[in-house]
Amino acid sequence: MAEKYKVLELLRKTFKILAFVSGGLGIVFFIIILIAGGTPETPRATSLLALALGVIYFISFYTISEVLLLFSDIEENTRKTKELLERK
């Protein structure tokens, strides 16, 4: 990525890290609730909700990260195409 998009690269890495953290936390909470759950306040079925939310957040954050990469690739390819057309 070009040096002028340092913040975009930082955001992309941040969203990718958030994706893996949220996915990991979803799995951890799934296991914790599944093992320690079972009380009337937190039934064991709640563990499935924790897992589902972890997966949803993982997919959302990872998608945002990849879309930011896509935008930077589009910009780079557009710039290259413009330079090729200007040479002719």
C-alpha positions as CSV (number, residue, x, y, z in Angstrom):
1,M,0.0,0.0,0.0
2,A,1.2,3.5,-0.7
3,E,2.7,5.5,2.1
4,K,-0.1,8.1,1.8
5,Y,-2.6,5.5,3.2
6,K,-0.9,4.7,6.5
7,V,-4.2,5.3,8.5
8,L,-6.1,3.0,6.1
9,E,-3.5,0.2,6.7
10,L,-3.7,0.8,10.4
11,L,-7.5,0.5,10.3
12,R,-7.3,-2.6,8.2
13,K,-5.0,-4.3,10.7
14,T,-7.1,-3.1,13.6
15,F,-10.2,-4.6,12.2
16,K,-8.4,-7.9,11.5
17,I,-7.2,-8.0,15.1
18,L,-10.7,-7.2,16.3
19,A,-12.1,-10.0,14.2
20,F,-9.9,-12.6,15.8
21,V,-10.3,-11.2,19.3
22,S,-14.1,-11.2,19.0
23,G,-14.1,-14.7,17.5
24,G,-11.9,-16.0,20.2
25,L,-13.9,-14.3,22.9
26,G,-17.1,-15.8,21.4
27,I,-15.6,-19.3,21.7
28,V,-14.3,-18.7,25.2
29,F,-17.6,-17.4,26.4
30,F,-19.4,-20.3,24.7
31,I,-17.2,-22.7,26.7
32,I,-17.5,-20.8,30.0
33,I,-21.3,-20.5,29.8
34,L,-21.7,-24.1,28.6
35,I,-19.6,-25.4,31.6
36,A,-20.7,-23.0,34.3
37,G,-24.1,-22.2,33.0
38,G,-27.3,-23.9,33.8
39,T,-28.7,-21.5,36.4
40,P,-32.1,-19.9,35.8
41,E,-30.4,-16.6,35.2
42,T,-28.0,-18.0,32.5
43,P,-29.4,-21.2,30.8
44,R,-26.9,-23.2,28.8
45,A,-28.7,-22.3,25.6
46,T,-27.2,-18.8,26.1
47,S,-23.8,-20.3,25.2
48,L,-25.1,-20.8,21.7
49,L,-25.9,-17.1,21.6
50,A,-22.4,-16.2,22.7
51,L,-20.9,-18.4,20.0
52,A,-23.2,-17.0,17.3
53,L,-22.3,-13.4,18.3
54,G,-18.6,-14.3,18.2
55,V,-19.0,-15.7,14.7
56,I,-21.1,-12.7,13.5
57,Y,-18.6,-10.2,14.9
58,F,-15.7,-12.2,13.4
59,I,-17.3,-12.2,10.0
60,S,-18.2,-8.5,10.2
61,F,-14.8,-7.2,11.3
62,Y,-12.9,-9.5,8.9
63,T,-15.2,-8.3,6.0
64,I,-14.5,-4.7,6.9
65,S,-10.8,-5.4,6.8
66,E,-11.0,-7.1,3.4
67,V,-13.1,-4.3,2.0
68,L,-10.5,-1.7,3.0
69,L,-7.9,-3.8,1.3
70,L,-10.1,-4.0,-1.8
71,F,-10.5,-0.2,-1.9
72,S,-6.7,0.3,-1.7
73,D,-6.2,-2.3,-4.5
74,I,-8.8,-0.6,-6.7
75,E,-7.0,2.7,-6.2
76,E,-3.6,1.2,-7.0
77,N,-4.9,-0.5,-10.2
78,T,-6.7,2.7,-11.2
79,R,-3.5,4.7,-10.8
80,K,-1.6,2.1,-12.9
81,T,-4.2,2.2,-15.6
82,K,-4.1,6.0,-15.8
83,E,-0.3,5.9,-16.1
84,L,-0.5,3.3,-18.9
85,L,-3.1,5.4,-20.8
86,E,-1.0,8.6,-20.4
87,R,2.0,6.9,-22.0
88,K,0.1,6.2,-25.2
